[in-house]
Amino acid sequence: MMPNDPVMLLSYVNTQLRDHYESLQDFCSANNADPEALKGKLAAIDYEYDAETNQFV
């Protein structure tokens, strides 16, 4: 289960992307998550997904 707190979510997602997934789409597919909702939640704390580095920055 993913954390609800945006800062904890950021840490969790970036760790998962770094250690287990090649893209945000792969992560979302494996975790039944909506990529746009995830991007929106992290955009609220001024982070956006960078496909080149495969992390939220």
PDBQT receptor file of N, H, CA, C and O in Angstrom, charges set to zero:
ATOM      1  N   MET A   1       0.841  -1.186   0.000  1.00  0.00    +0.000 N 
ATOM      2  CA  MET A   1       0.000   0.000   0.000  1.00  0.00    +0.000 C 
ATOM      3  C   MET A   1       0.883   1.245   0.000  1.00  0.00    +0.000 C 
ATOM      4  O   MET A   1       1.859   1.329   0.745  1.00  0.00    +0.000 OA
ATOM      5  N   MET A   2       0.531   2.193  -0.832  1.00  0.00    +0.000 N 
ATOM      6  H   MET A   2      -0.262   2.125  -1.437  1.00  0.00    +0.000 HD
ATOM      7  CA  MET A   2       1.317   3.420  -0.934  1.00  0.00    +0.000 C 
ATOM      8  C   MET A   2       0.918   4.416   0.153  1.00  0.00    +0.000 C 
ATOM      9  O   MET A   2      -0.247   4.496   0.542  1.00  0.00    +0.000 OA
ATOM     10  N   PRO A   3       1.898   5.167   0.633  1.00  0.00    +0.000 N 
ATOM     11  CA  PRO A   3       1.596   6.187   1.656  1.00  0.00    +0.000 C 
ATOM     12  C   PRO A   3       0.667   7.273   1.109  1.00  0.00    +0.000 C 
ATOM     13  O   PRO A   3       0.683   7.566  -0.086  1.00  0.00    +0.000 OA
ATOM     14  N   ASN A   4      -0.135   7.860   1.982  1.00  0.00    +0.000 N 
ATOM     15  H   ASN A   4      -0.149   7.621   2.953  1.00  0.00    +0.000 HD
ATOM     16  CA  ASN A   4      -1.010   8.971   1.600  1.00  0.00    +0.000 C 
ATOM     17  C   ASN A   4      -0.312  10.317   1.696  1.00  0.00    +0.000 C 
ATOM     18  O   ASN A   4      -0.592  11.221   0.909  1.00  0.00    +0.000 OA
ATOM     19  N   ASP A   5       0.593  10.455   2.653  1.00  0.00    +0.000 N 
ATOM     20  H   ASP A   5       0.820   9.721   3.292  1.00  0.00    +0.000 HD
ATOM     21  CA  ASP A   5       1.326  11.712   2.823  1.00  0.00    +0.000 C 
ATOM     22  C   ASP A   5       2.179  11.952   1.581  1.00  0.00    +0.000 C 
ATOM     23  O   ASP A   5       2.946  11.071   1.192  1.00  0.00    +0.000 OA
ATOM     24  N   PRO A   6       2.066  13.116   0.949  1.00  0.00    +0.000 N 
ATOM     25  CA  PRO A   6       2.797  13.363  -0.292  1.00  0.00    +0.000 C 
ATOM     26  C   PRO A   6       4.326  13.236  -0.176  1.00  0.00    +0.000 C 
ATOM     27  O   PRO A   6       4.971  12.743  -1.101  1.00  0.00    +0.000 OA
ATOM     28  N   VAL A   7       4.899  13.667   0.927  1.00  0.00    +0.000 N 
ATOM     29  H   VAL A   7       4.375  14.068   1.679  1.00  0.00    +0.000 HD
ATOM     30  CA  VAL A   7       6.354  13.581   1.087  1.00  0.00    +0.000 C 
ATOM     31  C   VAL A   7       6.790  12.129   1.249  1.00  0.00    +0.000 C 
ATOM     32  O   VAL A   7       7.800  11.714   0.679  1.00  0.00    +0.000 OA
ATOM     33  N   MET A   8       6.038  11.363   2.017  1.00  0.00    +0.000 N 
ATOM     34  H   MET A   8       5.218  11.700   2.480  1.00  0.00    +0.000 HD
ATOM     35  CA  MET A   8       6.340   9.938   2.162  1.00  0.00    +0.000 C 
ATOM     36  C   MET A   8       6.108   9.216   0.832  1.00  0.00    +0.000 C 
ATOM     37  O   MET A   8       6.864   8.316   0.467  1.00  0.00    +0.000 OA
ATOM     38  N   LEU A   9       5.076   9.612   0.125  1.00  0.00    +0.000 N 
ATOM     39  H   LEU A   9       4.462  10.343   0.421  1.00  0.00    +0.000 HD
ATOM     40  CA  LEU A   9       4.787   9.034  -1.186  1.00  0.00    +0.000 C 
ATOM     41  C   LEU A   9       5.934   9.289  -2.150  1.00  0.00    +0.000 C 
ATOM     42  O   LEU A   9       6.343   8.387  -2.881  1.00  0.00    +0.000 OA
ATOM     43  N   LEU A  10       6.450  10.496  -2.156  1.00  0.00    +0.000 N 
ATOM     44  H   LEU A  10       6.118  11.228  -1.561  1.00  0.00    +0.000 HD
ATOM     45  CA  LEU A  10       7.593  10.847  -3.004  1.00  0.00    +0.000 C 
ATOM     46  C   LEU A  10       8.771   9.921  -2.728  1.00  0.00    +0.000 C 
ATOM     47  O   LEU A  10       9.351   9.359  -3.657  1.00  0.00    +0.000 OA
ATOM     48  N   SER A  11       9.117   9.763  -1.486  1.00  0.00    +0.000 N 
ATOM     49  H   SER A  11       8.645  10.220  -0.732  1.00  0.00    +0.000 HD
ATOM     50  CA  SER A  11      10.233   8.904  -1.111  1.00  0.00    +0.000 C 
ATOM     51  C   SER A  11       9.973   7.457  -1.533  1.00  0.00    +0.000 C 
ATOM     52  O   SER A  11      10.855   6.797  -2.082  1.00  0.00    +0.000 OA
ATOM     53  N   TYR A  12       8.778   6.977  -1.276  1.00  0.00    +0.000 N 
ATOM     54  H   TYR A  12       8.061   7.513  -0.829  1.00  0.00    +0.000 HD
ATOM     55  CA  TYR A  12       8.424   5.599  -1.609  1.00  0.00    +0.000 C 
ATOM     56  C   TYR A  12       8.503   5.366  -3.119  1.00  0.00    +0.000 C 
ATOM     57  O   TYR A  12       9.133   4.411  -3.573  1.00  0.00    +0.000 OA
ATOM     58  N   VAL A  13       7.862   6.241  -3.889  1.00  0.00    +0.000 N 
ATOM     59  H   VAL A  13       7.350   7.017  -3.520  1.00  0.00    +0.000 HD
ATOM     60  CA  VAL A  13       7.810   6.064  -5.339  1.00  0.00    +0.000 C 
ATOM     61  C   VAL A  13       9.203   6.158  -5.941  1.00  0.00    +0.000 C 
ATOM     62  O   VAL A  13       9.567   5.322  -6.768  1.00  0.00    +0.000 OA
ATOM     63  N   ASN A  14       9.986   7.146  -5.552  1.00  0.00    +0.000 N 
ATOM     64  H   ASN A  14       9.690   7.826  -4.880  1.00  0.00    +0.000 HD
ATOM     65  CA  ASN A  14      11.327   7.276  -6.117  1.00  0.00    +0.000 C 
ATOM     66  C   ASN A  14      12.199   6.068  -5.777  1.00  0.00    +0.000 C 
ATOM     67  O   ASN A  14      12.993   5.625  -6.607  1.00  0.00    +0.000 OA
ATOM     68  N   THR A  15      12.060   5.543  -4.586  1.00  0.00    +0.000 N 
ATOM     69  H   THR A  15      11.415   5.903  -3.911  1.00  0.00    +0.000 HD
ATOM     70  CA  THR A  15      12.822   4.345  -4.212  1.00  0.00    +0.000 C 
ATOM     71  C   THR A  15      12.388   3.157  -5.064  1.00  0.00    +0.000 C 
ATOM     72  O   THR A  15      13.226   2.403  -5.558  1.00  0.00    +0.000 OA
ATOM     73  N   GLN A  16      11.086   2.993  -5.234  1.00  0.00    +0.000 N 
ATOM     74  H   GLN A  16      10.405   3.606  -4.833  1.00  0.00    +0.000 HD
ATOM     75  CA  GLN A  16      10.582   1.892  -6.053  1.00  0.00    +0.000 C 
ATOM     76  C   GLN A  16      11.040   2.031  -7.506  1.00  0.00    +0.000 C 
ATOM     77  O   GLN A  16      11.448   1.053  -8.132  1.00  0.00    +0.000 OA
ATOM     78  N   LEU A  17      10.969   3.252  -8.034  1.00  0.00    +0.000 N 
ATOM     79  H   LEU A  17      10.637   4.046  -7.525  1.00  0.00    +0.000 HD
ATOM     80  CA  LEU A  17      11.408   3.479  -9.412  1.00  0.00    +0.000 C 
ATOM     81  C   LEU A  17      12.893   3.159  -9.566  1.00  0.00    +0.000 C 
ATOM     82  O   LEU A  17      13.300   2.524 -10.539  1.00  0.00    +0.000 OA
ATOM     83  N   ARG A  18      13.680   3.591  -8.623  1.00  0.00    +0.000 N 
ATOM     84  H   ARG A  18      13.350   4.106  -7.832  1.00  0.00    +0.000 HD
ATOM     85  CA  ARG A  18      15.127   3.350  -8.677  1.00  0.00    +0.000 C 
ATOM     86  C   ARG A  18      15.463   1.870  -8.578  1.00  0.00    +0.000 C 
ATOM     87  O   ARG A  18      16.319   1.374  -9.310  1.00  0.00    +0.000 OA
ATOM     88  N   ASP A  19      14.801   1.171  -7.686  1.00  0.00    +0.000 N 
ATOM     89  H   ASP A  19      14.105   1.574  -7.091  1.00  0.00    +0.000 HD
ATOM     90  CA  ASP A  19      15.190  -0.205  -7.373  1.00  0.00    +0.000 C 
ATOM     91  C   ASP A  19      14.486  -1.285  -8.189  1.00  0.00    +0.000 C 
ATOM     92  O   ASP A  19      15.021  -2.384  -8.342  1.00  0.00    +0.000 OA
ATOM     93  N   HIS A  20      13.288  -0.991  -8.720  1.00  0.00    +0.000 N 
ATOM     94  H   HIS A  20      12.854  -0.099  -8.596  1.00  0.00    +0.000 HD
ATOM     95  CA  HIS A  20      12.492  -2.085  -9.291  1.00  0.00    +0.000 C 
ATOM     96  C   HIS A  20      11.854  -1.833 -10.655  1.00  0.00    +0.000 C 
ATOM     97  O   HIS A  20      11.493  -2.794 -11.334  1.00  0.00    +0.000 OA
ATOM     98  N   TYR A  21      11.703  -0.600 -11.075  1.00  0.00    +0.000 N 
ATOM     99  H   TYR A  21      11.997   0.181 -10.523  1.00  0.00    +0.000 HD
ATOM    100  CA  TYR A  21      10.917  -0.328 -12.282  1.00  0.00    +0.000 C 
ATOM    101  C   TYR A  21      11.684   0.534 -13.269  1.00  0.00    +0.000 C 
ATOM    102  O   TYR A  21      12.465   1.405 -12.884  1.00  0.00    +0.000 OA
ATOM    103  N   GLU A  22      11.445   0.275 -14.551  1.00  0.00    +0.000 N 
ATOM    104  H   GLU A  22      10.811  -0.432 -14.863  1.00  0.00    +0.000 HD
ATOM    105  CA  GLU A  22      12.129   1.014 -15.615  1.00  0.00    +0.000 C 
ATOM    106  C   GLU A  22      11.398   2.291 -16.004  1.00  0.00    +0.000 C 
ATOM    107  O   GLU A  22      11.960   3.150 -16.683  1.00  0.00    +0.000 OA
ATOM    108  N   SER A  23      10.133   2.417 -15.572  1.00  0.00    +0.000 N 
ATOM    109  H   SER A  23       9.676   1.719 -15.020  1.00  0.00    +0.000 HD
ATOM    110  CA  SER A  23       9.360   3.609 -15.918  1.00  0.00    +0.000 C 
ATOM    111  C   SER A  23       8.226   3.796 -14.917  1.00  0.00    +0.000 C 
ATOM    112  O   SER A  23       7.882   2.890 -14.157  1.00  0.00    +0.000 OA
ATOM    113  N   LEU A  24       7.661   4.991 -14.941  1.00  0.00    +0.000 N 
ATOM    114  H   LEU A  24       7.940   5.726 -15.559  1.00  0.00    +0.000 HD
ATOM    115  CA  LEU A  24       6.500   5.263 -14.094  1.00  0.00    +0.000 C 
ATOM    116  C   LEU A  24       5.326   4.380 -14.512  1.00  0.00    +0.000 C 
ATOM    117  O   LEU A  24       4.569   3.910 -13.662  1.00  0.00    +0.000 OA
ATOM    118  N   GLN A  25       5.174   4.157 -15.797  1.00  0.00    +0.000 N 
ATOM    119  H   GLN A  25       5.789   4.539 -16.487  1.00  0.00    +0.000 HD
ATOM    120  CA  GLN A  25       4.089   3.305 -16.281  1.00  0.00    +0.000 C 
ATOM    121  C   GLN A  25       4.233   1.882 -15.748  1.00  0.00    +0.000 C 
ATOM    122  O   GLN A  25       3.241   1.272 -15.348  1.00  0.00    +0.000 OA
ATOM    123  N   ASP A  26       5.452   1.346 -15.736  1.00  0.00    +0.000 N 
ATOM    124  H   ASP A  26       6.257   1.841 -16.061  1.00  0.00    +0.000 HD
ATOM    125  CA  ASP A  26       5.686   0.004 -15.183  1.00  0.00    +0.000 C 
ATOM    126  C   ASP A  26       5.294  -0.039 -13.706  1.00  0.00    +0.000 C 
ATOM    127  O   ASP A  26       4.632  -0.975 -13.257  1.00  0.00    +0.000 OA
ATOM    128  N   PHE A  27       5.708   0.979 -12.960  1.00  0.00    +0.000 N 
ATOM    129  H   PHE A  27       6.245   1.739 -13.325  1.00  0.00    +0.000 HD
ATOM    130  CA  PHE A  27       5.379   1.057 -11.530  1.00  0.00    +0.000 C 
ATOM    131  C   PHE A  27       3.867   1.099 -11.333  1.00  0.00    +0.000 C 
ATOM    132  O   PHE A  27       3.322   0.357 -10.516  1.00  0.00    +0.000 OA
ATOM    133  N   CYS A  28       3.189   1.971 -12.085  1.00  0.00    +0.000 N 
ATOM    134  H   CYS A  28       3.632   2.574 -12.748  1.00  0.00    +0.000 HD
ATOM    135  CA  CYS A  28       1.744   2.122 -11.926  1.00  0.00    +0.000 C 
ATOM    136  C   CYS A  28       0.999   0.854 -12.324  1.00  0.00    +0.000 C 
ATOM    137  O   CYS A  28       0.031   0.474 -11.665  1.00  0.00    +0.000 OA
ATOM    138  N   SER A  29       1.431   0.204 -13.378  1.00  0.00    +0.000 N 
ATOM    139  H   SER A  29       2.217   0.512 -13.914  1.00  0.00    +0.000 HD
ATOM    140  CA  SER A  29       0.789  -1.047 -13.804  1.00  0.00    +0.000 C 
ATOM    141  C   SER A  29       0.923  -2.117 -12.726  1.00  0.00    +0.000 C 
ATOM    142  O   SER A  29      -0.041  -2.818 -12.419  1.00  0.00    +0.000 OA
ATOM    143  N   ALA A  30       2.102  -2.240 -12.161  1.00  0.00    +0.000 N 
ATOM    144  H   ALA A  30       2.885  -1.671 -12.410  1.00  0.00    +0.000 HD
ATOM    145  CA  ALA A  30       2.348  -3.265 -11.142  1.00  0.00    +0.000 C 
ATOM    146  C   ALA A  30       1.608  -2.975  -9.840  1.00  0.00    +0.000 C 
ATOM    147  O   ALA A  30       1.306  -3.894  -9.078  1.00  0.00    +0.000 OA
ATOM    148  N   ASN A  31       1.315  -1.701  -9.581  1.00  0.00    +0.000 N 
ATOM    149  H   ASN A  31       1.561  -0.954 -10.200  1.00  0.00    +0.000 HD
ATOM    150  CA  ASN A  31       0.695  -1.313  -8.317  1.00  0.00    +0.000 C 
ATOM    151  C   ASN A  31      -0.749  -0.835  -8.468  1.00  0.00    +0.000 C 
ATOM    152  O   ASN A  31      -1.314  -0.256  -7.540  1.00  0.00    +0.000 OA
ATOM    153  N   ASN A  32      -1.341  -1.077  -9.631  1.00  0.00    +0.000 N 
ATOM    154  H   ASN A  32      -0.882  -1.547 -10.384  1.00  0.00    +0.000 HD
ATOM    155  CA  ASN A  32      -2.718  -0.645  -9.902  1.00  0.00    +0.000 C 
ATOM    156  C   ASN A  32      -2.942   0.813  -9.517  1.00  0.00    +0.000 C 
ATOM    157  O   ASN A  32      -3.930   1.154  -8.867  1.00  0.00    +0.000 OA
ATOM    158  N   ALA A  33      -2.008   1.662  -9.931  1.00  0.00    +0.000 N 
ATOM    159  H   ALA A  33      -1.206   1.385 -10.459  1.00  0.00    +0.000 HD
ATOM    160  CA  ALA A  33      -2.082   3.094  -9.615  1.00  0.00    +0.000 C 
ATOM    161  C   ALA A  33      -2.343   3.888 -10.893  1.00  0.00    +0.000 C 
ATOM    162  O   ALA A  33      -1.921   3.496 -11.980  1.00  0.00    +0.000 OA
ATOM    163  N   ASP A  34      -3.031   4.988 -10.747  1.00  0.00    +0.000 N 
ATOM    164  H   ASP A  34      -3.374   5.307  -9.863  1.00  0.00    +0.000 HD
ATOM    165  CA  ASP A  34      -3.304   5.895 -11.859  1.00  0.00    +0.000 C 
ATOM    166  C   ASP A  34      -2.121   6.860 -11.985  1.00  0.00    +0.000 C 
ATOM    167  O   ASP A  34      -1.887   7.655 -11.074  1.00  0.00    +0.000 OA
ATOM    168  N   PRO A  35      -1.371   6.809 -13.093  1.00  0.00    +0.000 N 
ATOM    169  CA  PRO A  35      -0.192   7.671 -13.220  1.00  0.00    +0.000 C 
ATOM    170  C   PRO A  35      -0.521   9.159 -13.152  1.00  0.00    +0.000 C 
ATOM    171  O   PRO A  35       0.255   9.943 -12.604  1.00  0.00    +0.000 OA
ATOM    172  N   GLU A  36      -1.668   9.551 -13.705  1.00  0.00    +0.000 N 
ATOM    173  H   GLU A  36      -2.298   8.914 -14.150  1.00  0.00    +0.000 HD
ATOM    174  CA  GLU A  36      -2.025  10.976 -13.674  1.00  0.00    +0.000 C 
ATOM    175  C   GLU A  36      -2.373  11.427 -12.256  1.00  0.00    +0.000 C 
ATOM    176  O   GLU A  36      -2.031  12.541 -11.858  1.00  0.00    +0.000 OA
ATOM    177  N   ALA A  37      -3.042  10.580 -11.503  1.00  0.00    +0.000 N 
ATOM    178  H   ALA A  37      -3.320   9.676 -11.826  1.00  0.00    +0.000 HD
ATOM    179  CA  ALA A  37      -3.360  10.915 -10.110  1.00  0.00    +0.000 C 
ATOM    180  C   ALA A  37      -2.080  11.014  -9.287  1.00  0.00    +0.000 C 
ATOM    181  O   ALA A  37      -1.934  11.908  -8.454  1.00  0.00    +0.000 OA
ATOM    182  N   LEU A  38      -1.168  10.099  -9.526  1.00  0.00    +0.000 N 
ATOM    183  H   LEU A  38      -1.287   9.372 -10.202  1.00  0.00    +0.000 HD
ATOM    184  CA  LEU A  38       0.113  10.114  -8.815  1.00  0.00    +0.000 C 
ATOM    185  C   LEU A  38       0.894  11.381  -9.157  1.00  0.00    +0.000 C 
ATOM    186  O   LEU A  38       1.423  12.050  -8.270  1.00  0.00    +0.000 OA
ATOM    187  N   LYS A  39       0.962  11.704 -10.436  1.00  0.00    +0.000 N 
ATOM    188  H   LYS A  39       0.532  11.160 -11.157  1.00  0.00    +0.000 HD
ATOM    189  CA  LYS A  39       1.649  12.930 -10.861  1.00  0.00    +0.000 C 
ATOM    190  C   LYS A  39       0.997  14.160 -10.219  1.00  0.00    +0.000 C 
ATOM    191  O   LYS A  39       1.688  15.082  -9.787  1.00  0.00    +0.000 OA
ATOM    192  N   GLY A  40      -0.328  14.164 -10.161  1.00  0.00    +0.000 N 
ATOM    193  H   GLY A  40      -0.889  13.414 -10.512  1.00  0.00    +0.000 HD
ATOM    194  CA  GLY A  40      -1.041  15.295  -9.569  1.00  0.00    +0.000 C 
ATOM    195  C   GLY A  40      -0.756  15.454  -8.096  1.00  0.00    +0.000 C 
ATOM    196  O   GLY A  40      -0.569  16.569  -7.609  1.00  0.00    +0.000 OA
ATOM    197  N   LYS A  41      -0.723  14.345  -7.384  1.00  0.00    +0.000 N 
ATOM    198  H   LYS A  41      -0.876  13.439  -7.779  1.00  0.00    +0.000 HD
ATOM    199  CA  LYS A  41      -0.460  14.399  -5.945  1.00  0.00    +0.000 C 
ATOM    200  C   LYS A  41       0.945  14.926  -5.669  1.00  0.00    +0.000 C 
ATOM    201  O   LYS A  41       1.151  15.699  -4.733  1.00  0.00    +0.000 OA
ATOM    202  N   LEU A  42       1.907  14.506  -6.484  1.00  0.00    +0.000 N 
ATOM    203  H   LEU A  42       1.740  13.878  -7.245  1.00  0.00    +0.000 HD
ATOM    204  CA  LEU A  42       3.286  14.959  -6.266  1.00  0.00    +0.000 C 
ATOM    205  C   LEU A  42       3.523  16.357  -6.842  1.00  0.00    +0.000 C 
ATOM    206  O   LEU A  42       4.420  17.069  -6.390  1.00  0.00    +0.000 OA
ATOM    207  N   ALA A  43       2.731  16.750  -7.828  1.00  0.00    +0.000 N 
ATOM    208  H   ALA A  43       2.002  16.172  -8.196  1.00  0.00    +0.000 HD
ATOM    209  CA  ALA A  43       2.813  18.119  -8.340  1.00  0.00    +0.000 C 
ATOM    210  C   ALA A  43       2.385  19.111  -7.259  1.00  0.00    +0.000 C 
ATOM    211  O   ALA A  43       2.844  20.253  -7.237  1.00  0.00    +0.000 OA
ATOM    212  N   ALA A  44       1.506  18.669  -6.370  1.00  0.00    +0.000 N 
ATOM    213  H   ALA A  44       1.133  17.741  -6.387  1.00  0.00    +0.000 HD
ATOM    214  CA  ALA A  44       1.042  19.539  -5.284  1.00  0.00    +0.000 C 
ATOM    215  C   ALA A  44       2.172  19.931  -4.339  1.00  0.00    +0.000 C 
ATOM    216  O   ALA A  44       2.068  20.931  -3.628  1.00  0.00    +0.000 OA
ATOM    217  N   ILE A  45       3.249  19.150  -4.328  1.00  0.00    +0.000 N 
ATOM    218  H   ILE A  45       3.334  18.338  -4.905  1.00  0.00    +0.000 HD
ATOM    219  CA  ILE A  45       4.413  19.519  -3.508  1.00  0.00    +0.000 C 
ATOM    220  C   ILE A  45       5.601  19.879  -4.409  1.00  0.00    +0.000 C 
ATOM    221  O   ILE A  45       6.763  19.769  -4.020  1.00  0.00    +0.000 OA
ATOM    222  N   ASP A  46       5.261  20.313  -5.631  1.00  0.00    +0.000 N 
ATOM    223  H   ASP A  46       4.316  20.402  -5.948  1.00  0.00    +0.000 HD
ATOM    224  CA  ASP A  46       6.231  20.834  -6.604  1.00  0.00    +0.000 C 
ATOM    225  C   ASP A  46       7.231  19.814  -7.130  1.00  0.00    +0.000 C 
ATOM    226  O   ASP A  46       8.399  20.140  -7.342  1.00  0.00    +0.000 OA
ATOM    227  N   TYR A  47       6.781  18.586  -7.342  1.00  0.00    +0.000 N 
ATOM    228  H   TYR A  47       5.832  18.321  -7.170  1.00  0.00    +0.000 HD
ATOM    229  CA  TYR A  47       7.623  17.563  -7.965  1.00  0.00    +0.000 C 
ATOM    230  C   TYR A  47       6.950  17.096  -9.243  1.00  0.00    +0.000 C 
ATOM    231  O   TYR A  47       5.728  16.963  -9.299  1.00  0.00    +0.000 OA
ATOM    232  N   GLU A  48       7.746  16.849 -10.262  1.00  0.00    +0.000 N 
ATOM    233  H   GLU A  48       8.739  16.957 -10.217  1.00  0.00    +0.000 HD
ATOM    234  CA  GLU A  48       7.214  16.301 -11.505  1.00  0.00    +0.000 C 
ATOM    235  C   GLU A  48       8.088  15.148 -11.954  1.00  0.00    +0.000 C 
ATOM    236  O   GLU A  48       9.271  15.075 -11.622  1.00  0.00    +0.000 OA
ATOM    237  N   TYR A  49       7.486  14.250 -12.715  1.00  0.00    +0.000 N 
ATOM    238  H   TYR A  49       6.525  14.309 -12.985  1.00  0.00    +0.000 HD
ATOM    239  CA  TYR A  49       8.189  13.058 -13.167  1.00  0.00    +0.000 C 
ATOM    240  C   TYR A  49       9.131  13.411 -14.312  1.00  0.00    +0.000 C 
ATOM    241  O   TYR A  49       8.738  14.075 -15.271  1.00  0.00    +0.000 OA
ATOM    242  N   ASP A  50      10.371  12.962 -14.202  1.00  0.00    +0.000 N 
ATOM    243  H   ASP A  50      10.690  12.422 -13.423  1.00  0.00    +0.000 HD
ATOM    244  CA  ASP A  50      11.368  13.123 -15.247  1.00  0.00    +0.000 C 
ATOM    245  C   ASP A  50      11.666  11.740 -15.820  1.00  0.00    +0.000 C 
ATOM    246  O   ASP A  50      12.320  10.924 -15.169  1.00  0.00    +0.000 OA
ATOM    247  N   ALA A  51      11.190  11.476 -17.033  1.00  0.00    +0.000 N 
ATOM    248  H   ALA A  51      10.659  12.138 -17.561  1.00  0.00    +0.000 HD
ATOM    249  CA  ALA A  51      11.345  10.162 -17.650  1.00  0.00    +0.000 C 
ATOM    250  C   ALA A  51      12.813   9.822 -17.901  1.00  0.00    +0.000 C 
ATOM    251  O   ALA A  51      13.199   8.654 -17.847  1.00  0.00    +0.000 OA
ATOM    252  N   GLU A  52      13.613  10.815 -18.169  1.00  0.00    +0.000 N 
ATOM    253  H   GLU A  52      13.300  11.764 -18.213  1.00  0.00    +0.000 HD
ATOM    254  CA  GLU A  52      15.041  10.578 -18.467  1.00  0.00    +0.000 C 
ATOM    255  C   GLU A  52      15.766   9.990 -17.263  1.00  0.00    +0.000 C 
ATOM    256  O   GLU A  52      16.600   9.097 -17.419  1.00  0.00    +0.000 OA
ATOM    257  N   THR A  53      15.460  10.478 -16.066  1.00  0.00    +0.000 N 
ATOM    258  H   THR A  53      14.783  11.203 -15.939  1.00  0.00    +0.000 HD
ATOM    259  CA  THR A  53      16.116   9.975 -14.868  1.00  0.00    +0.000 C 
ATOM    260  C   THR A  53      15.234   8.967 -14.115  1.00  0.00    +0.000 C 
ATOM    261  O   THR A  53      15.669   8.366 -13.133  1.00  0.00    +0.000 OA
ATOM    262  N   ASN A  54      13.988   8.790 -14.588  1.00  0.00    +0.000 N 
ATOM    263  H   ASN A  54      13.635   9.278 -15.386  1.00  0.00    +0.000 HD
ATOM    264  CA  ASN A  54      13.026   7.882 -13.985  1.00  0.00    +0.000 C 
ATOM    265  C   ASN A  54      12.836   8.169 -12.501  1.00  0.00    +0.000 C 
ATOM    266  O   ASN A  54      12.936   7.281 -11.654  1.00  0.00    +0.000 OA
ATOM    267  N   GLN A  55      12.558   9.442 -12.213  1.00  0.00    +0.000 N 
ATOM    268  H   GLN A  55      12.476  10.163 -12.901  1.00  0.00    +0.000 HD
ATOM    269  CA  GLN A  55      12.291   9.825 -10.829  1.00  0.00    +0.000 C 
ATOM    270  C   GLN A  55      11.506  11.129 -10.813  1.00  0.00    +0.000 C 
ATOM    271  O   GLN A  55      11.447  11.853 -11.807  1.00  0.00    +0.000 OA
ATOM    272  N   PHE A  56      10.909  11.410  -9.670  1.00  0.00    +0.000 N 
ATOM    273  H   PHE A  56      10.957  10.822  -8.862  1.00  0.00    +0.000 HD
ATOM    274  CA  PHE A  56      10.250  12.691  -9.465  1.00  0.00    +0.000 C 
ATOM    275  C   PHE A  56      11.291  13.663  -8.926  1.00  0.00    +0.000 C 
ATOM    276  O   PHE A  56      11.982  13.391  -7.945  1.00  0.00    +0.000 OA
ATOM    277  N   VAL A  57      11.378  14.803  -9.600  1.00  0.00    +0.000 N 
ATOM    278  H   VAL A  57      10.816  15.024 -10.397  1.00  0.00    +0.000 HD
ATOM    279  CA  VAL A  57      12.360  15.822  -9.203  1.00  0.00    +0.000 C 
ATOM    280  C   VAL A  57      11.689  17.164  -9.015  1.00  0.00    +0.000 C 
ATOM    281  O   VAL A  57      12.353  18.146  -8.682  1.00  0.00    +0.000 OA
TER     282      VAL A  57
